[in-house]
Amino acid sequence: MTTVDDRIRELYQASLEIPEADRVDLASLIWSSVAPDPEIEASWLEEIRRRNEEIKSGQTELIPWSEVRKYIERILDE
């Protein structure tokens, strides 16, 4: 008998066989099918506004994605 976990693993493995751009589209479709929680949405909106103000005021230094990615890769390689 196939369990839900087995089916999810099968779907995941099948998704790895499609091009990355299509996987991104698939992930977006799946994500949009989940009903948003209004409280969580409000919290994220507040966080986005706070971060935007920090960026505009110069309190926060932006780091290019290429540098962040290299940093993450170094951590994962340890």
Biopython code that builds the backbone (N, CA, C, O; Angstrom):
import numpy as np
from Bio.PDB.StructureBuilder import StructureBuilder

atoms = [
    (1, "MET", "N", (0.841, -1.181, 0.000)),
    (1, "MET", "CA", (0.000, 0.000, 0.000)),
    (1, "MET", "C", (0.890, 1.251, 0.000)),
    (1, "MET", "O", (1.845, 1.341, 0.772)),
    (2, "THR", "N", (0.578, 2.181, -0.844)),
    (2, "THR", "CA", (1.344, 3.426, -0.953)),
    (2, "THR", "C", (0.824, 4.432, 0.065)),
    (2, "THR", "O", (-0.373, 4.710, 0.129)),
    (3, "THR", "N", (1.750, 4.974, 0.861)),
    (3, "THR", "CA", (1.367, 5.981, 1.849)),
    (3, "THR", "C", (1.463, 7.367, 1.228)),
    (3, "THR", "O", (2.006, 7.541, 0.136)),
    (4, "VAL", "N", (0.929, 8.341, 1.939)),
    (4, "VAL", "CA", (1.017, 9.732, 1.478)),
    (4, "VAL", "C", (2.479, 10.138, 1.349)),
    (4, "VAL", "O", (2.863, 10.777, 0.370)),
    (5, "ASP", "N", (3.300, 9.767, 2.337)),
    (5, "ASP", "CA", (4.720, 10.106, 2.287)),
    (5, "ASP", "C", (5.390, 9.506, 1.057)),
    (5, "ASP", "O", (6.211, 10.161, 0.415)),
    (6, "ASP", "N", (5.041, 8.255, 0.723)),
    (6, "ASP", "CA", (5.605, 7.617, -0.468)),
    (6, "ASP", "C", (5.193, 8.370, -1.725)),
    (6, "ASP", "O", (6.013, 8.589, -2.617)),
    (7, "ARG", "N", (3.942, 8.762, -1.798)),
    (7, "ARG", "CA", (3.434, 9.479, -2.976)),
    (7, "ARG", "C", (4.131, 10.837, -3.100)),
    (7, "ARG", "O", (4.478, 11.260, -4.203)),
    (8, "ILE", "N", (4.331, 11.503, -1.989)),
    (8, "ILE", "CA", (5.020, 12.799, -2.021)),
    (8, "ILE", "C", (6.443, 12.616, -2.522)),
    (8, "ILE", "O", (6.915, 13.402, -3.344)),
    (9, "ARG", "N", (7.135, 11.585, -2.037)),
    (9, "ARG", "CA", (8.499, 11.321, -2.507)),
    (9, "ARG", "C", (8.517, 11.033, -4.006)),
    (9, "ARG", "O", (9.407, 11.491, -4.724)),
    (10, "GLU", "N", (7.533, 10.274, -4.471)),
    (10, "GLU", "CA", (7.443, 9.963, -5.903)),
    (10, "GLU", "C", (7.238, 11.231, -6.727)),
    (10, "GLU", "O", (7.886, 11.432, -7.754)),
    (11, "LEU", "N", (6.335, 12.074, -6.265)),
    (11, "LEU", "CA", (6.079, 13.335, -6.972)),
    (11, "LEU", "C", (7.327, 14.213, -6.974)),
    (11, "LEU", "O", (7.666, 14.831, -7.984)),
    (12, "TYR", "N", (7.999, 14.259, -5.833)),
    (12, "TYR", "CA", (9.226, 15.052, -5.737)),
    (12, "TYR", "C", (10.277, 14.533, -6.727)),
    (12, "TYR", "O", (10.872, 15.312, -7.472)),
    (13, "GLN", "N", (10.498, 13.234, -6.728)),
    (13, "GLN", "CA", (11.490, 12.650, -7.635)),
    (13, "GLN", "C", (11.113, 12.922, -9.090)),
    (13, "GLN", "O", (11.981, 13.230, -9.908)),
    (14, "ALA", "N", (9.835, 12.811, -9.416)),
    (14, "ALA", "CA", (9.388, 13.090, -10.788)),
    (14, "ALA", "C", (9.614, 14.556, -11.138)),
    (14, "ALA", "O", (9.955, 14.884, -12.274)),
    (15, "SER", "N", (9.422, 15.432, -10.158)),
    (15, "SER", "CA", (9.604, 16.862, -10.441)),
    (15, "SER", "C", (11.058, 17.188, -10.751)),
    (15, "SER", "O", (11.333, 18.147, -11.472)),
    (16, "LEU", "N", (11.988, 16.411, -10.221)),
    (16, "LEU", "CA", (13.408, 16.668, -10.491)),
    (16, "LEU", "C", (13.792, 16.368, -11.935)),
    (16, "LEU", "O", (14.862, 16.764, -12.396)),
    (17, "GLU", "N", (12.921, 15.671, -12.638)),
    (17, "GLU", "CA", (13.197, 15.312, -14.030)),
    (17, "GLU", "C", (12.763, 16.392, -15.019)),
    (17, "GLU", "O", (13.065, 16.298, -16.209)),
    (18, "ILE", "N", (12.061, 17.414, -14.540)),
    (18, "ILE", "CA", (11.644, 18.484, -15.448)),
    (18, "ILE", "C", (12.613, 19.663, -15.317)),
    (18, "ILE", "O", (13.288, 19.800, -14.296)),
    (19, "PRO", "N", (12.683, 20.507, -16.340)),
    (19, "PRO", "CA", (13.610, 21.650, -16.295)),
    (19, "PRO", "C", (13.348, 22.553, -15.090)),
    (19, "PRO", "O", (12.222, 22.650, -14.603)),
    (20, "GLU", "N", (14.397, 23.203, -14.626)),
    (20, "GLU", "CA", (14.323, 24.049, -13.434)),
    (20, "GLU", "C", (13.231, 25.108, -13.548)),
    (20, "GLU", "O", (12.479, 25.321, -12.597)),
    (21, "ALA", "N", (13.135, 25.766, -14.688)),
    (21, "ALA", "CA", (12.122, 26.820, -14.854)),
    (21, "ALA", "C", (10.716, 26.240, -14.671)),
    (21, "ALA", "O", (9.846, 26.886, -14.088)),
    (22, "ASP", "N", (10.501, 25.029, -15.168)),
    (22, "ASP", "CA", (9.200, 24.389, -15.003)),
    (22, "ASP", "C", (8.960, 24.000, -13.547)),
    (22, "ASP", "O", (7.827, 24.052, -13.070)),
    (23, "ARG", "N", (10.021, 23.609, -12.839)),
    (23, "ARG", "CA", (9.880, 23.291, -11.410)),
    (23, "ARG", "C", (9.491, 24.539, -10.624)),
    (23, "ARG", "O", (8.690, 24.475, -9.692)),
    (24, "VAL", "N", (10.068, 25.672, -11.011)),
    (24, "VAL", "CA", (9.717, 26.929, -10.350)),
    (24, "VAL", "C", (8.237, 27.227, -10.582)),
    (24, "VAL", "O", (7.524, 27.608, -9.653)),
    (25, "ASP", "N", (7.781, 27.053, -11.810)),
    (25, "ASP", "CA", (6.359, 27.271, -12.106)),
    (25, "ASP", "C", (5.481, 26.315, -11.304)),
    (25, "ASP", "O", (4.449, 26.717, -10.766)),
    (26, "LEU", "N", (5.892, 25.047, -11.224)),
    (26, "LEU", "CA", (5.139, 24.053, -10.466)),
    (26, "LEU", "C", (5.074, 24.435, -8.988)),
    (26, "LEU", "O", (4.011, 24.375, -8.370)),
    (27, "ALA", "N", (6.209, 24.825, -8.431)),
    (27, "ALA", "CA", (6.244, 25.230, -7.023)),
    (27, "ALA", "C", (5.331, 26.424, -6.779)),
    (27, "ALA", "O", (4.646, 26.493, -5.758)),
    (28, "SER", "N", (5.326, 27.353, -7.711)),
    (28, "SER", "CA", (4.460, 28.526, -7.585)),
    (28, "SER", "C", (2.988, 28.130, -7.612)),
    (28, "SER", "O", (2.185, 28.644, -6.833)),
    (29, "LEU", "N", (2.640, 27.216, -8.508)),
    (29, "LEU", "CA", (1.256, 26.747, -8.585)),
    (29, "LEU", "C", (0.836, 26.046, -7.292)),
    (29, "LEU", "O", (-0.257, 26.278, -6.776)),
    (30, "ILE", "N", (1.712, 25.193, -6.782)),
    (30, "ILE", "CA", (1.399, 24.485, -5.537)),
    (30, "ILE", "C", (1.258, 25.481, -4.394)),
    (30, "ILE", "O", (0.310, 25.411, -3.611)),
    (31, "TRP", "N", (2.211, 26.415, -4.302)),
    (31, "TRP", "CA", (2.171, 27.405, -3.226)),
    (31, "TRP", "C", (0.886, 28.233, -3.289)),
    (31, "TRP", "O", (0.278, 28.514, -2.257)),
    (32, "SER", "N", (0.474, 28.620, -4.491)),
    (32, "SER", "CA", (-0.723, 29.455, -4.617)),
    (32, "SER", "C", (-2.001, 28.678, -4.318)),
    (32, "SER", "O", (-3.055, 29.278, -4.109)),
    (33, "SER", "N", (-1.916, 27.347, -4.296)),
    (33, "SER", "CA", (-3.100, 26.551, -3.990)),
    (33, "SER", "C", (-3.355, 26.462, -2.490)),
    (33, "SER", "O", (-4.414, 25.996, -2.069)),
    (34, "VAL", "N", (-2.400, 26.903, -1.685)),
    (34, "VAL", "CA", (-2.541, 26.856, -0.232)),
    (34, "VAL", "C", (-3.202, 28.159, 0.222)),
    (34, "VAL", "O", (-2.739, 29.252, -0.104)),
    (35, "ALA", "N", (-4.281, 28.023, 0.973)),
    (35, "ALA", "CA", (-5.004, 29.203, 1.430)),
    (35, "ALA", "C", (-4.129, 30.001, 2.403)),
    (35, "ALA", "O", (-3.625, 29.449, 3.381)),
    (36, "PRO", "N", (-3.952, 31.281, 2.139)),
    (36, "PRO", "CA", (-3.121, 32.093, 3.032)),
    (36, "PRO", "C", (-3.807, 32.331, 4.377)),
    (36, "PRO", "O", (-5.031, 32.433, 4.461)),
    (37, "ASP", "N", (-3.005, 32.413, 5.400)),
    (37, "ASP", "CA", (-3.492, 32.734, 6.742)),
    (37, "ASP", "C", (-3.424, 34.252, 6.880)),
    (37, "ASP", "O", (-2.331, 34.815, 6.823)),
    (38, "PRO", "N", (-4.560, 34.934, 7.061)),
    (38, "PRO", "CA", (-4.556, 36.401, 7.124)),
    (38, "PRO", "C", (-3.602, 36.967, 8.180)),
    (38, "PRO", "O", (-2.981, 38.007, 7.958)),
    (39, "GLU", "N", (-3.483, 36.293, 9.319)),
    (39, "GLU", "CA", (-2.591, 36.780, 10.373)),
    (39, "GLU", "C", (-1.130, 36.697, 9.921)),
    (39, "GLU", "O", (-0.345, 37.615, 10.156)),
    (40, "ILE", "N", (-0.783, 35.601, 9.280)),
    (40, "ILE", "CA", (0.587, 35.443, 8.781)),
    (40, "ILE", "C", (0.861, 36.447, 7.668)),
    (40, "ILE", "O", (1.930, 37.055, 7.625)),
    (41, "GLU", "N", (-0.099, 36.619, 6.774)),
    (41, "GLU", "CA", (0.057, 37.585, 5.683)),
    (41, "GLU", "C", (0.285, 38.988, 6.240)),
    (41, "GLU", "O", (1.140, 39.721, 5.743)),
    (42, "ALA", "N", (-0.471, 39.362, 7.264)),
    (42, "ALA", "CA", (-0.324, 40.687, 7.875)),
    (42, "ALA", "C", (1.049, 40.833, 8.521)),
    (42, "ALA", "O", (1.671, 41.893, 8.437)),
    (43, "SER", "N", (1.519, 39.766, 9.165)),
    (43, "SER", "CA", (2.845, 39.806, 9.789)),
    (43, "SER", "C", (3.937, 39.983, 8.750)),
    (43, "SER", "O", (4.871, 40.759, 8.947)),
    (44, "TRP", "N", (3.817, 39.257, 7.633)),
    (44, "TRP", "CA", (4.817, 39.392, 6.575)),
    (44, "TRP", "C", (4.795, 40.793, 5.973)),
    (44, "TRP", "O", (5.847, 41.371, 5.702)),
    (45, "LEU", "N", (3.617, 41.330, 5.768)),
    (45, "LEU", "CA", (3.512, 42.682, 5.209)),
    (45, "LEU", "C", (4.189, 43.693, 6.134)),
    (45, "LEU", "O", (4.897, 44.589, 5.675)),
    (46, "GLU", "N", (3.968, 43.541, 7.436)),
    (46, "GLU", "CA", (4.618, 44.422, 8.415)),
    (46, "GLU", "C", (6.142, 44.274, 8.345)),
    (46, "GLU", "O", (6.870, 45.265, 8.393)),
    (47, "GLU", "N", (6.614, 43.036, 8.232)),
    (47, "GLU", "CA", (8.066, 42.774, 8.149)),
    (47, "GLU", "C", (8.652, 43.374, 6.866)),
    (47, "GLU", "O", (9.737, 43.955, 6.887)),
    (48, "ILE", "N", (7.944, 43.234, 5.775)),
    (48, "ILE", "CA", (8.403, 43.799, 4.495)),
    (48, "ILE", "C", (8.512, 45.316, 4.594)),
    (48, "ILE", "O", (9.492, 45.906, 4.139)),
    (49, "ARG", "N", (7.520, 45.931, 5.181)),
    (49, "ARG", "CA", (7.548, 47.397, 5.339)),
    (49, "ARG", "C", (8.719, 47.824, 6.229)),
    (49, "ARG", "O", (9.414, 48.792, 5.923)),
    (50, "ARG", "N", (8.933, 47.096, 7.334)),
    (50, "ARG", "CA", (10.031, 47.424, 8.251)),
    (50, "ARG", "C", (11.376, 47.320, 7.530)),
    (50, "ARG", "O", (12.214, 48.215, 7.631)),
    (51, "ARG", "N", (11.569, 46.225, 6.806)),
    (51, "ARG", "CA", (12.834, 46.036, 6.090)),
    (51, "ARG", "C", (13.026, 47.081, 5.000)),
    (51, "ARG", "O", (14.136, 47.567, 4.785)),
    (52, "ASN", "N", (11.957, 47.418, 4.322)),
    (52, "ASN", "CA", (12.041, 48.435, 3.277)),
    (52, "ASN", "C", (12.477, 49.771, 3.868)),
    (52, "ASN", "O", (13.300, 50.469, 3.274)),
    (53, "GLU", "N", (11.941, 50.131, 5.018)),
    (53, "GLU", "CA", (12.336, 51.375, 5.675)),
    (53, "GLU", "C", (13.810, 51.331, 6.088)),
    (53, "GLU", "O", (14.518, 52.330, 5.960)),
    (54, "GLU", "N", (14.271, 50.186, 6.580)),
    (54, "GLU", "CA", (15.682, 50.058, 6.957)),
    (54, "GLU", "C", (16.590, 50.235, 5.736)),
    (54, "GLU", "O", (17.658, 50.839, 5.833)),
    (55, "ILE", "N", (16.165, 49.717, 4.613)),
    (55, "ILE", "CA", (16.954, 49.859, 3.380)),
    (55, "ILE", "C", (16.970, 51.316, 2.946)),
    (55, "ILE", "O", (18.028, 51.870, 2.648)),
    (56, "LYS", "N", (15.802, 51.933, 2.911)),
    (56, "LYS", "CA", (15.704, 53.324, 2.468)),
    (56, "LYS", "C", (16.477, 54.269, 3.378)),
    (56, "LYS", "O", (17.046, 55.253, 2.904)),
    (57, "SER", "N", (16.507, 53.986, 4.679)),
    (57, "SER", "CA", (17.191, 54.873, 5.625)),
    (57, "SER", "C", (18.697, 54.612, 5.697)),
    (57, "SER", "O", (19.435, 55.381, 6.313)),
    (58, "GLY", "N", (19.150, 53.526, 5.065)),
    (58, "GLY", "CA", (20.568, 53.203, 5.093)),
    (58, "GLY", "C", (20.994, 52.397, 6.314)),
    (58, "GLY", "O", (22.186, 52.157, 6.504)),
    (59, "GLN", "N", (20.047, 51.977, 7.141)),
    (59, "GLN", "CA", (20.365, 51.174, 8.323)),
    (59, "GLN", "C", (20.835, 49.771, 7.955)),
    (59, "GLN", "O", (21.575, 49.139, 8.709)),
    (60, "THR", "N", (20.408, 49.296, 6.809)),
    (60, "THR", "CA", (20.712, 47.938, 6.378)),
    (60, "THR", "C", (21.538, 47.978, 5.107)),
    (60, "THR", "O", (21.233, 48.725, 4.177)),
    (61, "GLU", "N", (22.585, 47.169, 5.076)),
    (61, "GLU", "CA", (23.432, 47.067, 3.882)),
    (61, "GLU", "C", (22.974, 45.856, 3.081)),
    (61, "GLU", "O", (22.891, 44.745, 3.605)),
    (62, "LEU", "N", (22.681, 46.082, 1.816)),
    (62, "LEU", "CA", (22.265, 44.983, 0.945)),
    (62, "LEU", "C", (23.493, 44.212, 0.473)),
    (62, "LEU", "O", (24.542, 44.796, 0.205)),
    (63, "ILE", "N", (23.349, 42.907, 0.377)),
    (63, "ILE", "CA", (24.439, 42.040, -0.074)),
    (63, "ILE", "C", (23.990, 41.386, -1.380)),
    (63, "ILE", "O", (22.908, 40.802, -1.435)),
    (64, "PRO", "N", (24.804, 41.475, -2.426)),
    (64, "PRO", "CA", (24.429, 40.862, -3.704)),
    (64, "PRO", "C", (24.225, 39.348, -3.557)),
    (64, "PRO", "O", (24.923, 38.686, -2.789)),
    (65, "TRP", "N", (23.258, 38.820, -4.305)),
    (65, "TRP", "CA", (22.945, 37.393, -4.257)),
    (65, "TRP", "C", (24.187, 36.545, -4.533)),
    (65, "TRP", "O", (24.364, 35.503, -3.903)),
    (66, "SER", "N", (25.033, 36.960, -5.440)),
    (66, "SER", "CA", (26.221, 36.163, -5.766)),
    (66, "SER", "C", (27.094, 35.961, -4.521)),
    (66, "SER", "O", (27.654, 34.882, -4.330)),
    (67, "GLU", "N", (27.212, 36.989, -3.676)),
    (67, "GLU", "CA", (27.999, 36.865, -2.444)),
    (67, "GLU", "C", (27.293, 35.978, -1.424)),
    (67, "GLU", "O", (27.932, 35.158, -0.764)),
    (68, "VAL", "N", (25.995, 36.137, -1.296)),
    (68, "VAL", "CA", (25.225, 35.321, -0.357)),
    (68, "VAL", "C", (25.313, 33.849, -0.750)),
    (68, "VAL", "O", (25.500, 32.978, 0.099)),
    (69, "ARG", "N", (25.177, 33.587, -2.035)),
    (69, "ARG", "CA", (25.236, 32.198, -2.525)),
    (69, "ARG", "C", (26.588, 31.562, -2.225)),
    (69, "ARG", "O", (26.657, 30.415, -1.782)),
    (70, "LYS", "N", (27.671, 32.315, -2.467)),
    (70, "LYS", "CA", (29.011, 31.800, -2.162)),
    (70, "LYS", "C", (29.143, 31.492, -0.675)),
    (70, "LYS", "O", (29.719, 30.472, -0.295)),
    (71, "TYR", "N", (28.610, 32.372, 0.162)),
    (71, "TYR", "CA", (28.659, 32.182, 1.608)),
    (71, "TYR", "C", (27.907, 30.897, 2.003)),
    (71, "TYR", "O", (28.407, 30.093, 2.791)),
    (72, "ILE", "N", (26.738, 30.724, 1.460)),
    (72, "ILE", "CA", (25.935, 29.532, 1.763)),
    (72, "ILE", "C", (26.652, 28.278, 1.298)),
    (72, "ILE", "O", (26.684, 27.278, 2.016)),
    (73, "GLU", "N", (27.229, 28.320, 0.104)),
    (73, "GLU", "CA", (27.938, 27.152, -0.424)),
    (73, "GLU", "C", (29.126, 26.792, 0.468)),
    (73, "GLU", "O", (29.394, 25.612, 0.695)),
    (74, "ARG", "N", (29.840, 27.803, 0.976)),
    (74, "ARG", "CA", (30.969, 27.539, 1.886)),
    (74, "ARG", "C", (30.485, 26.848, 3.151)),
    (74, "ARG", "O", (31.102, 25.891, 3.620)),
    (75, "ILE", "N", (29.376, 27.336, 3.702)),
    (75, "ILE", "CA", (28.837, 26.735, 4.920)),
    (75, "ILE", "C", (28.426, 25.286, 4.666)),
    (75, "ILE", "O", (28.699, 24.407, 5.484)),
    (76, "LEU", "N", (27.775, 25.040, 3.541)),
    (76, "LEU", "CA", (27.314, 23.682, 3.234)),
    (76, "LEU", "C", (28.461, 22.731, 2.949)),
    (76, "LEU", "O", (28.333, 21.524, 3.156)),
    (77, "ASP", "N", (29.579, 23.259, 2.479)),
    (77, "ASP", "CA", (30.743, 22.418, 2.174)),
    (77, "ASP", "C", (31.526, 22.036, 3.422)),
    (77, "ASP", "O", (32.353, 21.124, 3.376)),
    (78, "GLU", "N", (31.277, 22.721, 4.540)),
    (78, "GLU", "CA", (32.035, 22.440, 5.775)),
    (78, "GLU", "C", (31.667, 21.106, 6.363)),
    (78, "GLU", "O", (32.209, 20.717, 7.398)),
]
sb = StructureBuilder()
sb.init_structure("model")
sb.init_model(0)
sb.init_chain("A")
sb.init_seg("    ")
for serial, (resi, resn, name, xyz) in enumerate(atoms, 1):
    if name == "N":
        sb.init_residue(resn, " ", resi, " ")
    sb.init_atom(name, np.array(xyz, "f"), 0.0, 1.0, " ", f" {name:<3s}", serial, name[0])
structure = sb.get_structure()
